[in-house]
Amino acid sequence: LTIIKILMILPSNNLVLSRVVEPEKKDLKSNVIIMEYCEKGDLYELLKRDGILEENKVGKFIIGIARGLKHLNLLGYIHRDIKLENILVDGNDNIKICDFNLSARNTRMKKRDDFVGTKCYRAPEVVNTSFYGKACDIWSLGTVVHILLTGKYPYCEKDNEPKWDS
């Protein structure tokens, strides 16, 4: 089963509801993914539009992201690309994690050792291509929190490159 199909079976309030629709026409070769609409867009656009966020709002967002990650982990997955652009906000300021393209199975018996994710959000163990697990999502969450509170990327030089990745 793909991650989208699993999320359809076991939905969460903090993960974008998705539905896979098979094409009706035989000449179309791929499925279409229909996702719920989040009126306020992603956290990147919200930060760009509203500026640095208040701590209480960031706190609410952290709780929503953490709940979504917990649900994903309970399903046996890690997201591996938590970043501002992959966290949507609905009309009631509820958080919805999206973009599961880099998500992967993660069990206690096997950790991942592939190099993925967005540069400034990657945990050191991912950058160093060490074995890693769900803690890499928590590192990325910390990066998101830092950016929301300061408006700056941590560990990045002026050209927005991570200090540890040079």
Protein Blocks (a to p, Z undefined) as FASTA:
>chain_A
ZZklmmmmmgcfkbccddddddfblkbmbdcddddddfklpfklmmmmnopadfklmmmm
mmmmmmmmmmmmmnopafklacfklpccdfkopacdehjllgccddfkbccfbdedjfkl
pcfklmnopacdfklmmmmmmmmmmmmmnopaehiafkopafklZZ
